[in-house]
Amino acid sequence: MIYRLLAINIDGTLLQSNGRLHKSTKEAIEYVQQKGIYVTLVTARSFPSAKKVAKALKLNSILVTSAGAYTADKLEQPIEVKRIKKEVTFDIVRLLEGFPCQIRLVHEKFSLANKTKTNNNILAKTVFSTGDPVFYSHQFVESLSENLLEDPVKPPKIEIYFENTNDLIHAKKALDVMYDEEIAITQLNDSRLDIVPYGVSKWNGLLRLSKELGIAPQEIVAIGDGYDDLQMIEGAGLGVAMGNAPHVLKKQADWVTRTNDEHGVTYMVKEHFRKQHPIQFLRKMNLLK
């Protein structure tokens, strides 16, 4: 099979545990681009944050960001945007304010979160370790619902960070019942939920991009490590799970590579794509349209 599109998650996949890009990863991405492969990033991060990583990799590709809700190559000219309705956003916030949690509305131009006295302060650690561009504003307010009454927001994504797993479970059940066909909820771990508009996912965003590029799903290689990567690992022509991925991802993957701290992306790219001729050569030989 000839693969024409490489889709890679960022955190836990491209980046090491310390949040840095290894030199070998940059070299691997350059190598595969020289073979004519279209490389994109598929991530839960906001577009500005993903674009910063893309710049470090010298990628000018269309990016699938906000867990599939925001697809673009330029901030002001998105290919596709899906947003959670203002009234649904407000109702979700009101419900979640009944739990000890941090709520973050992730817009493409800013993030808005509630101030809260959590012991582990998960959100603060996440916000200040994402490497967002300087112009991307992180705002914290005393009451998120009161702020939304005055200035409503239609975010592509909402992130919720819980101290207690039981609170997460109860909140998820309540949200599932109240907004069954309005939102999609993904539990990323024991302390975090991500909410996007109904029908939105990384895989659906990637399919939208592949259609734009004229590339079939079976011509896609997808690499990821999280539960929100499962659908694209199952759907892609070649689904690759990182060595640090949960067992369920490894079980469904066609290929399991090394961990992010063992340069798993580099290993997979070099091992697989060295066997594939450049796209330009394949077209010249009439082996590819």
C-alpha positions as CSV (number, residue, x, y, z in Angstrom):
1,M,0.0,0.0,0.0
2,I,1.2,3.5,-0.9
3,Y,0.6,6.1,1.9
4,R,0.3,9.8,1.0
5,L,-0.8,11.4,4.3
6,L,0.9,11.2,7.7
7,A,-1.2,12.5,10.6
8,I,0.5,12.8,14.0
9,N,-0.8,13.7,17.5
10,I,1.4,16.2,19.4
11,D,1.4,15.6,23.2
12,G,2.6,12.2,24.2
13,T,3.5,11.4,20.5
14,L,5.6,14.0,18.8
15,L,6.8,15.6,22.0
16,Q,8.8,14.0,24.7
17,S,7.6,13.9,28.3
18,N,9.5,17.1,29.0
19,G,7.4,18.9,26.3
20,R,10.3,19.2,23.8
21,L,10.8,18.1,20.2
22,H,13.9,15.9,19.7
23,K,16.2,16.7,16.9
24,S,15.7,13.2,15.4
25,T,11.9,13.9,15.2
26,K,12.4,17.1,13.3
27,E,14.8,15.2,10.9
28,A,12.2,12.4,10.5
29,I,9.5,14.8,9.5
30,E,11.8,16.5,7.0
31,Y,12.7,13.1,5.6
32,V,9.1,12.0,5.0
33,Q,8.2,15.4,3.5
34,Q,11.1,15.0,1.0
35,K,9.4,11.8,-0.1
36,G,6.3,13.9,-1.0
37,I,4.1,12.8,1.9
38,Y,1.7,15.4,3.2
39,V,2.3,15.7,7.0
40,T,-0.3,17.2,9.3
41,L,-0.8,17.5,13.1
42,V,-4.0,16.2,14.6
43,T,-4.3,17.5,18.2
44,A,-6.5,18.5,21.1
45,R,-4.5,21.7,21.3
46,S,-5.8,25.1,20.1
47,F,-4.8,26.2,16.6
48,P,-2.2,28.8,17.7
49,S,-0.5,26.2,20.0
50,A,-0.5,23.6,17.2
51,K,0.8,26.1,14.7
52,K,3.8,26.9,17.0
53,V,4.7,23.2,16.9
54,A,4.2,23.0,13.1
55,K,6.5,26.0,12.7
56,A,9.2,24.2,14.7
57,L,8.8,21.3,12.3
58,K,8.8,23.6,9.2
59,L,5.3,22.4,8.3
60,N,3.0,24.7,6.3
61,S,0.2,22.1,6.3
62,I,-3.5,22.4,7.1
63,L,-3.8,21.4,10.8
64,V,-6.6,19.5,12.6
65,T,-6.9,21.2,16.0
66,S,-9.2,21.5,19.0
67,A,-9.8,17.7,18.8
68,G,-11.2,18.1,15.3
69,A,-13.3,21.2,15.8
70,Y,-10.9,23.7,14.1
71,T,-9.2,22.8,10.9
72,A,-7.0,25.5,9.3
73,D,-3.6,26.6,8.0
74,K,-4.2,30.2,8.9
75,L,-6.0,31.5,12.0
76,E,-8.2,33.9,10.1
77,Q,-9.1,31.5,7.3
78,P,-10.2,28.2,8.7
79,I,-11.1,25.4,6.4
80,E,-13.8,24.2,8.9
81,V,-14.9,25.3,12.3
82,K,-17.5,23.6,14.6
83,R,-18.5,25.4,17.8
84,I,-20.5,24.6,20.9
85,K,-23.6,26.8,21.0
86,K,-23.6,29.8,23.4
87,E,-26.6,28.6,25.4
88,V,-25.2,25.1,25.6
89,T,-21.8,26.4,26.7
90,F,-23.5,28.5,29.5
91,D,-25.6,25.5,30.7
92,I,-22.6,23.2,30.8
93,V,-20.7,25.7,32.8
94,R,-23.5,26.2,35.2
95,L,-23.7,22.4,35.8
96,L,-20.0,22.0,36.2
97,E,-19.7,24.9,38.7
98,G,-21.5,22.5,41.1
99,F,-18.4,20.3,41.1
100,P,-14.9,21.1,42.4
101,C,-13.2,21.4,39.0
102,Q,-11.5,23.8,36.7
103,I,-13.3,24.6,33.5
104,R,-11.5,26.0,30.5
105,L,-13.2,27.3,27.4
106,V,-10.7,26.9,24.5
107,H,-11.3,29.5,21.7
108,E,-8.9,29.8,18.8
109,K,-7.9,33.3,20.0
110,F,-8.0,32.9,23.8
111,S,-8.9,30.6,26.7
112,L,-11.3,31.5,29.5
113,A,-11.3,29.6,32.8
114,N,-12.6,29.8,36.3
115,K,-10.4,30.6,39.3
116,T,-10.5,27.7,41.8
117,K,-8.6,26.5,44.7
118,T,-7.7,23.0,43.6
119,N,-5.0,21.1,45.5
120,N,-3.1,19.9,42.5
121,N,-3.9,22.8,40.2
122,I,-3.9,20.6,37.1
123,L,-5.2,23.3,34.8
124,A,-2.5,25.8,35.7
125,K,0.2,23.2,35.0
126,T,-1.4,22.4,31.7
127,V,-1.9,25.9,30.6
128,F,1.6,27.0,31.3
129,S,3.3,24.0,29.8
130,T,1.5,24.0,26.4
131,G,3.9,26.4,24.9
132,D,1.1,28.7,23.5
133,P,2.3,31.7,21.5
134,V,2.7,35.0,23.4
135,F,-0.3,36.6,21.8
136,Y,-2.7,33.7,23.0
137,S,-4.5,35.1,26.0
138,H,-5.2,32.9,29.1
139,Q,-8.0,34.6,31.2
140,F,-9.1,33.5,34.6
141,V,-12.4,34.8,36.2
142,E,-14.1,34.4,39.6
143,S,-17.4,33.2,38.1
144,L,-17.3,31.7,34.6
145,S,-21.1,31.7,34.3
146,E,-21.5,35.3,35.3
147,N,-18.8,36.2,32.7
148,L,-20.7,34.3,30.0
149,L,-23.9,36.2,30.8
150,E,-22.2,39.4,30.0
151,D,-20.0,38.1,27.2
152,P,-21.2,34.8,25.7
153,V,-18.7,32.5,24.0
154,K,-19.0,29.8,21.4
155,P,-15.9,27.7,21.9
156,P,-14.7,24.9,19.7
157,K,-13.8,22.9,22.8
158,I,-14.2,22.8,26.6
159,E,-11.7,21.2,28.9
160,I,-12.6,20.1,32.5
161,Y,-10.1,19.1,35.1
162,F,-11.3,17.3,38.2
163,E,-9.5,16.5,41.5
164,N,-11.7,13.5,42.2
165,T,-12.5,10.8,39.7
166,N,-15.9,10.1,41.1
167,D,-16.8,13.8,40.4
168,L,-15.7,13.3,36.8
169,I,-17.9,10.2,36.5
170,H,-21.0,11.9,37.9
171,A,-20.5,15.0,35.8
172,K,-20.0,12.9,32.6
173,K,-23.2,11.0,33.3
174,A,-25.2,14.2,33.9
175,L,-23.8,15.8,30.7
176,D,-24.5,12.6,28.6
177,V,-28.1,12.7,29.7
178,M,-28.7,16.4,29.3
179,Y,-26.9,17.0,26.0
180,D,-27.0,13.6,24.2
181,E,-27.0,15.1,20.6
182,E,-25.5,18.5,21.3
183,I,-22.0,17.5,22.4
184,A,-19.4,14.7,22.3
185,I,-17.4,14.0,25.5
186,T,-14.1,12.2,25.7
187,Q,-12.5,11.1,28.9
188,L,-8.7,11.5,28.4
189,N,-7.7,10.2,31.8
190,D,-8.9,10.0,35.5
191,S,-9.0,13.7,35.9
192,R,-9.9,15.3,32.5
193,L,-12.9,15.5,30.2
194,D,-12.9,17.2,26.8
195,I,-16.1,18.4,25.2
196,V,-16.6,19.3,21.5
197,P,-19.7,19.8,19.3
198,Y,-21.7,16.6,18.5
199,G,-20.1,14.7,15.6
200,V,-16.7,16.3,16.1
201,S,-13.6,14.1,16.5
202,K,-10.0,14.0,15.5
203,W,-10.8,11.3,12.9
204,N,-13.7,13.2,11.4
205,G,-11.5,16.3,11.1
206,L,-8.8,14.2,9.5
207,L,-11.3,12.8,7.0
208,R,-12.4,16.3,6.1
209,L,-8.8,17.2,5.4
210,S,-8.1,14.1,3.4
211,K,-11.1,14.8,1.3
212,E,-9.9,18.3,0.7
213,L,-6.5,16.9,-0.4
214,G,-8.0,14.1,-2.5
215,I,-6.5,11.4,-0.4
216,A,-8.4,8.2,0.5
217,P,-8.6,7.0,4.2
218,Q,-6.6,3.9,3.3
219,E,-3.7,6.1,2.2
220,I,-3.4,7.7,5.7
221,V,-0.9,6.8,8.4
222,A,-2.1,8.0,11.8
223,I,0.1,8.0,14.9
224,G,-1.3,8.7,18.4
225,D,-1.1,7.8,22.1
226,G,-4.4,8.9,23.7
227,Y,-8.0,7.7,23.9
228,D,-9.0,10.5,21.6
229,D,-6.7,9.0,19.0
230,L,-8.4,5.6,19.0
231,Q,-10.9,6.3,16.2
232,M,-8.2,7.6,13.8
233,I,-5.9,4.7,14.6
234,E,-8.8,2.3,13.8
235,G,-9.9,4.1,10.6
236,A,-6.6,5.0,9.0
237,G,-4.9,2.7,6.4
238,L,-2.1,2.3,8.9
239,G,-2.9,3.0,12.5
240,V,0.2,3.4,14.8
241,A,0.1,3.4,18.6
242,M,2.9,4.8,20.6
243,G,4.7,2.6,23.1
244,N,3.3,4.8,25.9
245,A,-0.3,4.5,24.7
246,P,-3.0,2.6,26.7
247,H,-3.4,-1.1,26.0
248,V,-6.7,-0.5,24.1
249,L,-4.9,1.6,21.5
250,K,-2.1,-0.9,21.1
251,K,-4.7,-3.7,20.6
252,Q,-6.4,-1.9,17.8
253,A,-3.3,-0.5,16.1
254,D,-1.6,-2.1,13.0
255,W,1.8,-1.1,14.3
256,V,3.1,-0.3,17.8
257,T,6.2,1.9,17.9
258,R,8.5,3.0,20.7
259,T,7.5,5.5,23.4
260,N,7.7,9.2,22.9
261,D,10.8,9.3,25.1
262,E,12.4,6.7,22.9
263,H,11.7,8.6,19.7
264,G,8.8,6.4,18.6
265,V,7.7,8.7,15.7
266,T,11.3,8.8,14.3
267,Y,11.6,5.0,14.6
268,M,8.3,4.4,12.8
269,V,8.8,6.9,10.1
270,K,12.3,5.8,9.2
271,E,11.4,2.1,9.4
272,H,8.3,2.3,7.2
273,F,8.8,5.2,4.8
274,R,12.3,4.2,3.8
275,K,10.6,1.3,2.0
276,Q,8.3,3.6,0.0
277,H,9.4,5.4,-3.1
278,P,8.9,9.1,-3.4
279,I,5.4,10.2,-4.5
280,Q,6.9,12.1,-7.5
281,F,8.7,8.9,-8.7
282,L,5.6,6.8,-8.3
283,R,3.6,9.3,-10.4
284,K,6.3,9.4,-13.0
285,M,6.1,5.6,-13.3
286,N,2.3,5.8,-13.5
287,L,2.0,3.8,-10.3
288,L,0.0,6.6,-8.7
289,K,-2.5,9.1,-10.1
